Amino acid sequence: MYVPTKIFFTKGVGVEKEYLASFEKALRSAKIEKYNLVSVSSIYPIGCKRVSVEKGLEYLKPGQIVHAVIAKNSTKEPNRLIASSIGVAIPKDKSLYGYLSEHHPYGETAQFAGDYAEDLAATMLATTLGIDFDPDKAWNEKEQFFKMSGKIVNTFNITQSAKGNKSGLWTTVVSAAILIA
């Protein structure tokens, strides 16, 4: 059974004439271009320890199949604002799993996109924990409520944003949670 024991978060941006090349450059910027990334759904494994990018990369070998939660976005439109964000919500009870969320918007600042992804992950976790809340409240109000409930211990996000290249080259952003056994 494969259950990740470590996780790291990374992000990057790439600009290139061809879409695929811009995506590869974004992966390179995020330091994860050497791996065969397999996209998985959004569960933060029980007992999974967060490590730095540098420490996480020590466990990986080029060509390795690596499970990841990935958010990406691309544009060829000059000056178009794009973002990719991974939101994270971890329960206080270490015997429970947490949530990761992916968000890939157009026209949102990194701050807005990150808050949205974090809110999404926390909301998904709150519903599984039975926390009763008003989904229409602003994120900063819900964040305080979730943390005050004592059931959600930590939320954060990793977000990459960029404006489309002014010459019309492909611009790609990527944010990822890399899972390591």
N, C-alpha and C positions, 0 to 999 in steps of 0.2 A: 504494500500500500504506500502510495506517495503522498506524504503530507509535508508541506514546506515547514522548515524550522527557522528560516531566516527570510527577511524581505528587505529590499532597498528601493528607494524612490529616485527617479532621475528624469531629466527633461532635456530637450534640445530643439534646435531650429536649423533648417537647411534651405539653401537657395540654389537653384540650378535650372538649366534650360528645360530638362525633361522632368516630368512628375516623379518617376521612380528614382531618379538621381537625387532629387531634392529630399525625398523620403529617406534615402540611404544616408544623406548628409545629416539629416536631423537625428537619425539613429547614431551616427558617428559622434555628433555633438553630445549626445546623451551617453556615449561610451558603451552602447549595446549593439553595435552593427555586426559584431563577430558571431552572433548567436542566432540560432533558428528559433525565433520567437513564436510561441503558440499562445494565442489569445484565449484567456479563460474568463469565467464570470467573476463576480465581485465579492468573494468571501475572504475576509482577513482570517487566516487559520488560527485555531486555538493554540496559544503558547508560542506563536511566531515572534521571533525577536527582530526588531528593526536594527539594521546595521548601516554603516556608511556605504556610499557607492564604491569607494576604494576597497573596503573590506569585503563587500559582496562579490566584487569582480574576482577576488582571490579564489573563490570557490568554483568559478566557471572556466571552461576551456573553449577556444574557438571551435565553432561548428556544433557545439552542444545544443540539444533541444532544451529550451528554457520556457517555462510557463510565465506568462505576464498578463497583467491587466493594463491595457493600452488605450490611451485617448490620443487621437491624431486629427489634424485638420490641415487643409491645403487650400491655396488660392493662387490664381494666376492674374488676378485683378490688382492693378497697381494701388497701393495704399489701403487695401481692404484689411481691416483688423480681424485677425483670427486668434483663437486660443485653443489649448487643450489642457484639461485639468483632471487630476485624480483626487477625489475627496476620500478621507479616511475617518472612520468612527470605530473606536475600540471600547468594549464594555469594561466596567470595573471588575466584574467577575471573570477571573482568568480562565474559568472552565467553559466560557462561552466564546463563540466566534464573533468577529466584527464585520464591518462592511467597507468595501471600496466602491467608489462610483466613478464613472467616466463621463466627462462633459466636453463637447467639442463645438463651441459656438462661433458665430460670426458677429462682429460688432460689439463684443464685450471686452472690457479691460481685463487684465490679469486679476486684479482685485475682485471684480464682480464675478468673473468665471470661477475663481477659486472659492469664493464664499458660496456660490451656488452649488458647486461640487461637494463641498464640505457639508452643507445643509442637506443635500440629497443623501449622502452616506449616513449622516446622523439620523435623518428621518427614517430611513430603511431600518437602521438598528433600533430606533425607538419603537417602531411598530412591532418588531419581534420581541422586544422586552416588555411590551404592554404598557409603555409610558403613554398616558393620555395627554395630548397636546393639541393646540390650535394650529393646523397646517398653514393658515393664512397669515400667521405672525411673521415678522421680519426675522431673518436669520439670527441677528444678534440677540433678539428676545428669546428665540427658541434655544439658541446655544446656552444661554444662562439657565433656562428652564431645564434642559437636558442634563447639564452638569450638576445643577442643584438637586436633581432627582437622586443622585448618588449612584446611578446605574451606568452612566456613560462617563468614562474617565478622561478620554482624550479624543480630540478631533483636530485634524489639520488637512492641508492640501498641498499639492505640488502642481504648479501651473506654469505653462510656457505660452507667451503671446508674441505676436509679431505683426508687422504691417506688410502687406504684399509688396514685393519688390517693385520699385518705381518704373523699372524697364519692362515689366511684364513677365519676368522669370517666375517659375514656380517657387512658392514659399511654403514650406511645410513645418508644422510644429508637432512635437510629440511629448507626451508625459507618460510615464510608465511606473508600475509597481512590479518589480522583478522578484519572483518567488524561487527560493533555493531550498532543496531538500537537505 
